């Protein structure tokens, strides 16, 4: 049986999103596996503190789910896909980077067959990124003020130039969380939309707006650099909400990708 991993965003697992998506996928004859990156760590949300569960934690959870499913005799290990929302969209995208997959100890021959990130942040951009070669379909909101969509468009070009199979869909007028059930605004929540970290040729990392290096060529964090960067690029206040047209079309798109790449027709 094929499987689709579903990874939540900064608000945690909800029945209205992850549960609903899981039911739609199961109805197609595909196993659905919802990752909860929060409750086992004693966390309910990261919207006000994204360091409570880091992006690296999310990335590793996504790859450990792949390893677990790859060892399950009931699952077709060649037909495992992943989708995720916002912070889970980042892990969905990062799981296509071959170096991260190898570093996580995922065995050769086991890779996600499909990546569908919904409105991810593309704040971490690798230099000449090498991917697993499996298809990526980004679904972005054209009115997203939480993470924006320009960084993902830029990074998709770099991924494509490096040989990735990637398609980007931007839904006009759709905000962040366009498949959610309610509109929201919270002036206290962290907004990193302007923070874009780009890997350099020497493997160091520099934040685009501030020009500050956060990781040296030796792959070690530079003390105090991240605080300087966030002082320059982090803002407070996030918003999002539903967009019925984008919600319907994105669900149809996801099902189409699942049929094509996991069900084989």
Secondary structure, 3 states (H helix, E strand, C coil): CCEEEEECCCCCCCHHHHHHHHHHHHCCCCEEEEECCCHHHCCCCCCCCCCCCCHHHHHHHHHHHHHHHHCCCCCCCCCEEEEEECHHHHHHHHCCEHHHHHHCCCCCCCCCCEEEEECCCCCEECCCCCECCCEEEEEEECCCCCCCCHHHHHHHHHHHHCCCCEEEEEECCCCCCCCCCCCEEEEEEEECCCCCEEECCCCCEEECCCCCEEECCCCCECCCHHHHHHHHHCEEEEEECCCHHHHHHHHHHHHHHHHHHCCCC
